[in-house]
Amino acid sequence: MKIRDICVIAMFAAVIAVLSQISVPMPLGVPLSLQTFAVMLTGIILGAKKAVIAALVYLLLGAVGAPVFVNFGGGFHRIIGPWGGFLMSYPFVALIIGSGADTGKKLLLALCLAAGAFINLSMGTLWFAFSTGVGLPEAFAAAFAPFIIAEIIKIIIAFSIGAPVRDILKKNKFI
């Protein structure tokens, strides 16, 4: 791996950490944040391999206690806590979206963005139910349903920003 790649991966792990701090508390406990938006952008811009590494770096930083998760949280307990399913989904989301971006086909990228958002919400909901002991209907109401519209908006913005940025960076041989 080139030094440029390592720097770009580190930069996008930092982007995920910074955008994680932009969050809105929700009534049922799971906050609405820009973490998933950052992972979407990372997947689009970096492609599958580098995006997965960036997501793993972000998770490892948080797991060892760096305050990179929502509300400057850190520690392994956050990964196994009620919101852990969302966090654990990030490498998969990055892989799916990055793979769509790597094809160069805009329609496939849009479908991969939707699939990534669905996987994120699904893993988050299932883990929320498991870790809190609530039933699936309650978990769906707390961790999936309130975020559908926000995820659609994130997909649209990430696609609108990420695809052109990727094209520019590739043209200039930055990524």
Backbone bond lengths (Angstrom), bond angles and torsions (degrees), N, CA, C in turn:
res aa  C-N    CA-C-N  psi(-1)  N-CA   C-N-CA  omega(-1)  CA-C   N-CA-C  phi
1 M - - - 1.449 - - 1.534 108.65 -
2 K 1.302 115.44 137.08 1.462 121.20 -178.79 1.529 110.57 -77.64
3 I 1.325 115.22 155.61 1.464 120.12 177.63 1.522 110.26 -59.95
4 R 1.325 117.18 -37.50 1.465 121.00 177.98 1.534 109.83 -58.83
5 D 1.326 117.19 -43.39 1.469 121.02 179.50 1.519 111.19 -62.86
6 I 1.319 116.76 -43.45 1.466 120.84 179.21 1.525 110.24 -61.25
7 C 1.320 116.52 -42.48 1.473 120.65 179.97 1.525 111.33 -66.23
8 V 1.329 116.83 -41.74 1.469 120.49 179.47 1.529 110.23 -65.54
9 I 1.325 117.17 -41.88 1.467 121.20 178.24 1.523 109.97 -61.89
10 A 1.332 116.93 -45.37 1.465 120.67 178.76 1.527 111.12 -62.40
11 M 1.328 115.87 -40.24 1.455 120.20 179.73 1.533 110.48 -62.17
12 F 1.317 117.63 -42.34 1.457 119.20 -179.01 1.527 112.30 -74.94
13 A 1.323 118.34 -29.18 1.467 119.62 171.65 1.528 108.68 -62.73
14 A 1.332 116.26 -38.42 1.472 120.75 177.06 1.524 111.18 -67.79
15 V 1.325 117.71 -37.89 1.475 120.92 177.31 1.524 109.83 -60.65
16 I 1.335 116.75 -43.22 1.463 120.08 178.09 1.526 109.66 -61.23
17 A 1.339 116.53 -43.83 1.470 120.41 -179.61 1.525 111.85 -62.80
18 V 1.318 117.07 -42.57 1.470 120.45 -178.95 1.532 110.59 -67.60
19 L 1.322 117.21 -47.56 1.467 119.28 -178.48 1.528 112.13 -69.18
20 S 1.327 117.31 -19.60 1.470 120.52 175.49 1.522 111.66 -64.62
21 Q 1.315 116.24 -25.74 1.464 119.87 -177.43 1.528 112.71 -78.14
22 I 1.319 116.06 -11.99 1.469 119.44 176.38 1.514 106.52 -90.55
23 S 1.315 115.42 100.94 1.461 119.62 -175.08 1.521 111.16 -144.13
24 V 1.317 113.55 157.15 1.456 121.83 178.33 1.524 107.67 -125.17
25 P 1.340 118.29 124.07 1.464 119.32 177.26 1.535 110.42 -64.89
26 M 1.314 115.42 143.25 1.463 120.78 179.10 1.527 108.39 -115.23
27 P 1.323 117.59 154.85 1.464 121.41 -174.04 1.531 115.01 -59.62
28 L 1.331 117.75 -32.24 1.459 119.39 -175.96 1.524 113.02 -97.67
29 G 1.325 117.85 12.44 1.452 121.08 169.22 1.515 117.60 105.58
30 V 1.310 119.28 -28.57 1.468 120.58 -179.42 1.525 107.72 -88.79
31 P 1.346 117.71 119.16 1.463 119.43 -176.79 1.533 112.47 -76.69
32 L 1.303 115.64 152.92 1.463 122.24 172.77 1.528 105.97 -92.28
33 S 1.338 116.18 118.86 1.461 119.12 -178.13 1.523 110.10 -132.00
34 L 1.312 115.00 174.20 1.461 120.88 176.96 1.524 112.26 -95.36
35 Q 1.344 117.54 13.77 1.461 121.06 176.39 1.524 111.05 -56.46
36 T 1.312 116.40 -51.99 1.471 118.94 -176.24 1.523 110.89 -64.89
37 F 1.316 117.41 -35.21 1.462 120.61 175.81 1.526 109.79 -60.23
38 A 1.334 116.33 -43.52 1.464 120.88 179.31 1.523 111.38 -63.57
39 V 1.325 116.99 -39.89 1.465 120.37 178.48 1.530 110.04 -67.04
40 M 1.327 116.84 -38.74 1.468 120.25 176.38 1.529 110.62 -60.34
41 L 1.324 116.61 -49.52 1.466 120.41 178.88 1.524 111.40 -60.22
42 T 1.310 116.04 -41.66 1.458 120.80 179.40 1.527 110.36 -60.02
43 G 1.325 116.61 -45.50 1.459 120.21 178.95 1.517 112.53 -62.34
44 I 1.321 116.00 -44.75 1.468 119.95 -179.00 1.527 110.72 -64.11
45 I 1.313 116.80 -48.59 1.454 120.71 -171.98 1.531 112.35 -75.84
46 L 1.326 117.32 -43.08 1.460 119.87 -174.66 1.527 114.55 -89.12
47 G 1.318 117.23 -21.86 1.459 118.71 -173.40 1.521 110.09 84.76
48 A 1.324 115.65 173.02 1.461 121.73 -169.47 1.527 113.93 -58.84
49 K 1.311 117.64 -57.11 1.466 120.64 -172.03 1.532 112.29 -60.81
50 K 1.302 117.20 -53.29 1.468 120.28 -176.88 1.528 111.50 -68.77
51 A 1.325 117.28 -34.48 1.474 120.07 179.50 1.521 111.23 -66.86
52 V 1.321 117.07 -40.98 1.466 119.97 177.62 1.528 109.69 -62.19
53 I 1.317 117.14 -43.25 1.467 120.17 179.10 1.531 110.37 -63.27
54 A 1.326 117.38 -42.15 1.468 120.41 178.49 1.528 110.73 -61.70
55 A 1.333 117.25 -42.43 1.469 120.57 178.70 1.528 110.76 -64.80
56 L 1.331 117.10 -40.02 1.469 120.10 178.54 1.524 111.52 -67.39
57 V 1.321 117.34 -39.51 1.473 120.75 176.46 1.525 109.73 -60.45
58 Y 1.329 116.29 -45.21 1.465 121.17 178.13 1.538 110.67 -57.59
59 L 1.327 116.25 -47.77 1.470 120.19 -179.44 1.525 111.56 -64.90
60 L 1.314 117.08 -41.17 1.472 119.96 179.40 1.526 111.32 -65.11
61 L 1.321 116.41 -40.59 1.463 119.35 175.97 1.526 110.63 -58.93
62 G 1.322 116.00 -46.68 1.455 120.02 179.10 1.517 112.60 -65.21
63 A 1.330 116.86 -39.65 1.466 121.41 -177.91 1.525 111.95 -62.98
64 V 1.327 116.50 -35.64 1.470 119.07 -179.39 1.532 112.47 -85.34
65 G 1.319 116.68 2.09 1.460 119.71 172.94 1.506 116.91 110.08
66 A 1.332 118.52 -3.77 1.468 118.87 176.61 1.528 108.42 -63.35
67 P 1.310 118.35 138.38 1.470 121.22 -175.24 1.532 112.89 -78.95
68 V 1.328 116.67 65.53 1.461 121.58 -174.91 1.531 113.33 -104.88
69 F 1.326 117.11 -13.31 1.457 119.59 -179.96 1.528 110.14 -82.55
70 V 1.315 117.20 175.23 1.469 122.73 -178.85 1.526 110.53 -49.10
71 N 1.315 115.59 140.10 1.469 123.42 179.88 1.524 112.02 57.09
72 F 1.328 116.21 38.21 1.456 123.38 178.58 1.522 112.23 55.39
73 G 1.324 115.51 36.08 1.458 120.37 177.28 1.513 111.05 -84.66
74 G 1.293 115.06 157.13 1.445 122.04 176.27 1.505 109.46 -160.69
75 G 1.304 116.59 166.39 1.454 122.09 178.77 1.521 111.79 112.40
76 F 1.322 114.20 150.96 1.461 120.12 -177.80 1.526 111.79 -61.85
77 H 1.333 116.65 -29.53 1.463 119.96 179.72 1.530 111.88 -60.09
78 R 1.333 118.06 -26.50 1.469 121.11 177.23 1.528 110.58 -70.11
79 I 1.321 116.13 -34.83 1.466 119.63 -178.80 1.526 110.88 -72.31
80 I 1.327 117.43 -32.77 1.463 118.92 179.04 1.527 112.14 -97.10
81 G 1.327 117.17 0.31 1.460 121.74 178.97 1.525 111.78 -80.01
82 P 1.317 118.10 -173.64 1.467 122.49 -174.69 1.528 115.23 -57.06
83 W 1.324 118.09 -28.40 1.463 120.52 -178.72 1.528 111.87 -95.15
84 G 1.313 116.74 1.35 1.460 121.59 -174.40 1.513 115.58 -59.01
85 G 1.320 117.55 -32.01 1.464 119.86 179.90 1.516 112.40 -63.03
86 F 1.322 115.69 -36.52 1.467 119.33 176.00 1.527 109.66 -63.25
87 L 1.336 115.60 -47.12 1.466 120.37 -179.24 1.526 111.22 -62.22
88 M 1.321 116.80 -46.19 1.465 120.74 -177.67 1.524 112.67 -65.47
89 S 1.307 116.82 -20.48 1.464 119.65 -179.79 1.527 112.92 -77.66
90 Y 1.324 117.99 -18.27 1.466 120.36 -171.36 1.530 115.23 -57.01
91 P 1.337 120.18 -43.24 1.470 117.16 176.71 1.535 112.84 -62.22
92 F 1.326 117.27 -36.72 1.467 120.94 178.47 1.528 111.06 -68.22
93 V 1.328 115.09 -42.87 1.463 120.42 178.42 1.531 109.50 -62.07
94 A 1.328 116.53 -44.78 1.471 120.85 178.74 1.522 110.94 -61.93
95 L 1.327 116.73 -39.41 1.465 120.89 179.66 1.529 111.20 -64.56
96 I 1.315 116.33 -46.77 1.469 120.34 -177.83 1.529 110.58 -65.54
97 I 1.314 116.61 -49.43 1.466 120.19 -178.00 1.530 110.29 -67.80
98 G 1.320 116.67 -43.05 1.456 120.19 178.22 1.518 112.24 -61.82
99 S 1.326 116.90 -38.02 1.473 120.34 177.35 1.517 110.76 -64.58
100 G 1.326 116.65 -40.47 1.465 120.17 176.07 1.516 111.68 -63.10
101 A 1.324 115.91 -41.28 1.469 119.98 179.32 1.527 111.03 -67.13
102 D 1.326 116.76 -36.30 1.467 120.87 -178.18 1.527 112.52 -64.79
103 T 1.333 117.60 -23.93 1.468 119.42 179.45 1.520 111.96 -73.28
104 G 1.335 116.56 -24.28 1.460 120.38 -177.67 1.523 113.00 79.87
105 K 1.310 117.71 4.30 1.471 122.13 -179.48 1.522 108.64 -98.86
106 K 1.329 116.04 116.75 1.465 121.70 -174.25 1.527 112.37 -63.44
107 L 1.335 117.56 -40.16 1.468 119.79 179.94 1.521 110.53 -64.54
108 L 1.319 116.98 -42.52 1.461 120.35 178.24 1.525 110.73 -64.24
109 L 1.323 116.77 -39.17 1.461 120.27 176.75 1.529 110.30 -60.91
110 A 1.323 117.42 -44.02 1.470 120.66 179.34 1.531 110.56 -60.82
111 L 1.324 117.06 -42.37 1.470 120.91 178.26 1.526 111.05 -65.82
112 C 1.317 116.72 -38.74 1.466 120.70 178.17 1.531 111.34 -67.25
113 L 1.314 117.47 -35.66 1.466 120.72 174.71 1.531 110.41 -61.51
114 A 1.323 116.50 -45.08 1.466 120.28 178.68 1.528 110.73 -64.15
115 A 1.332 116.26 -42.30 1.468 120.17 178.81 1.530 110.70 -64.23
116 G 1.322 116.72 -41.15 1.462 120.42 178.70 1.521 111.71 -62.22
117 A 1.321 116.60 -43.53 1.468 120.26 178.32 1.523 110.89 -63.60
118 F 1.330 116.37 -40.73 1.461 120.35 178.81 1.531 110.92 -64.05
119 I 1.312 116.92 -43.65 1.468 120.58 179.03 1.524 110.30 -63.52
120 N 1.320 117.14 -42.83 1.457 121.00 178.33 1.527 111.07 -59.32
121 L 1.312 116.40 -50.24 1.465 120.00 -179.04 1.528 111.40 -66.03
122 S 1.322 117.03 -38.06 1.465 120.42 -179.48 1.519 111.80 -67.39
123 M 1.329 116.79 -48.44 1.471 119.65 178.48 1.519 110.78 -62.84
124 G 1.332 115.96 -40.48 1.460 119.67 178.57 1.515 112.02 -62.66
125 T 1.319 116.11 -42.17 1.470 120.69 -179.16 1.522 111.59 -67.72
126 L 1.322 116.68 -45.48 1.471 120.12 -179.83 1.528 111.07 -63.25
127 W 1.336 116.60 -43.41 1.459 119.28 179.09 1.525 111.01 -67.39
128 F 1.323 117.21 -38.30 1.462 121.10 177.36 1.523 109.95 -59.09
129 A 1.329 117.22 -45.43 1.470 121.33 179.24 1.522 110.26 -62.58
130 F 1.322 116.56 -45.81 1.462 121.19 -178.97 1.526 111.80 -63.69
131 S 1.318 116.85 -47.69 1.468 120.16 -173.41 1.521 113.80 -76.31
132 T 1.327 117.31 -25.06 1.466 119.23 -179.74 1.522 112.77 -100.92
133 G 1.325 116.90 -15.12 1.459 120.42 179.76 1.518 114.24 80.63
134 V 1.327 118.24 10.19 1.461 120.34 177.34 1.527 109.12 -84.75
135 G 1.313 116.40 162.25 1.452 120.93 178.00 1.519 111.45 -74.97
136 L 1.326 115.42 166.27 1.459 119.87 -179.64 1.527 113.57 -60.98
137 P 1.340 119.72 -39.01 1.474 117.86 177.32 1.534 112.99 -60.62
138 E 1.335 116.02 -41.17 1.467 119.41 178.34 1.527 110.87 -67.75
139 A 1.337 116.11 -40.63 1.463 119.86 178.58 1.523 110.53 -64.91
140 F 1.318 117.51 -40.64 1.467 121.19 177.53 1.523 110.02 -60.02
141 A 1.343 116.51 -42.71 1.471 121.15 -179.46 1.521 111.86 -66.91
142 A 1.334 117.71 -29.09 1.461 120.90 -177.11 1.521 113.19 -92.82
143 A 1.342 116.90 -34.61 1.459 119.31 -167.49 1.528 115.08 -120.21
144 F 1.311 118.39 -3.08 1.467 119.49 -179.10 1.526 111.27 -125.04
145 A 1.315 115.91 -62.79 1.467 121.26 -173.48 1.529 114.50 -54.09
146 P 1.343 118.76 -44.01 1.475 117.90 -177.16 1.534 114.40 -66.45
147 F 1.330 117.04 -12.06 1.461 120.14 -172.37 1.529 113.96 -108.32
148 I 1.311 117.69 -1.74 1.467 120.59 -175.52 1.528 111.50 -59.77
149 I 1.306 117.03 -51.82 1.474 120.15 -178.28 1.529 110.51 -63.89
150 A 1.328 117.05 -42.40 1.470 120.67 179.07 1.532 110.50 -61.00
151 E 1.318 117.42 -39.73 1.467 120.24 179.99 1.526 110.87 -67.56
152 I 1.310 117.66 -37.86 1.470 120.38 177.16 1.527 109.92 -62.32
153 I 1.317 116.10 -43.23 1.470 120.32 178.33 1.533 110.33 -63.93
154 K 1.328 117.03 -42.91 1.471 120.62 178.41 1.530 110.88 -61.15
155 I 1.332 116.45 -41.46 1.466 120.84 179.31 1.526 110.39 -60.18
156 I 1.311 116.13 -47.36 1.470 120.78 -178.10 1.536 110.84 -62.12
157 I 1.329 115.87 -45.88 1.469 119.34 -178.65 1.531 110.82 -69.18
158 A 1.335 117.14 -42.91 1.467 120.05 179.97 1.525 110.61 -61.79
159 F 1.317 117.07 -41.32 1.465 120.69 178.68 1.526 110.06 -65.49
160 S 1.324 116.27 -43.84 1.467 121.28 -178.02 1.523 112.76 -64.90
161 I 1.328 116.53 -35.61 1.461 120.98 -179.12 1.533 111.25 -90.83
162 G 1.316 115.84 -48.07 1.459 121.29 -171.11 1.512 115.07 -65.01
163 A 1.325 117.39 -45.32 1.472 120.01 -177.03 1.533 111.98 -62.27
164 P 1.334 119.51 -47.42 1.472 118.57 177.43 1.542 112.96 -64.84
165 V 1.323 117.17 -38.44 1.469 120.06 178.90 1.526 109.61 -63.50
166 R 1.327 117.00 -44.01 1.470 120.37 177.75 1.527 110.55 -58.47
167 D 1.336 116.73 -45.30 1.467 120.45 -179.63 1.528 111.29 -60.17
168 I 1.319 116.44 -43.01 1.475 120.78 179.83 1.535 110.56 -65.35
169 L 1.334 116.38 -45.32 1.462 119.98 -177.94 1.528 111.44 -66.71
170 K 1.325 116.40 -37.64 1.475 119.33 177.60 1.527 111.22 -68.05
171 K 1.319 115.71 -40.99 1.466 120.54 179.97 1.528 110.83 -59.97
172 N 1.330 115.65 -38.19 1.454 121.26 -179.58 1.544 113.11 -91.29
173 K 1.340 115.67 9.59 1.466 123.12 176.33 1.519 112.83 57.32
174 F 1.338 114.69 35.89 1.472 119.17 177.23 1.522 110.65 -85.62
175 I 1.341 115.41 -31.77 1.468 119.26 177.58 1.517 109.45 -123.16
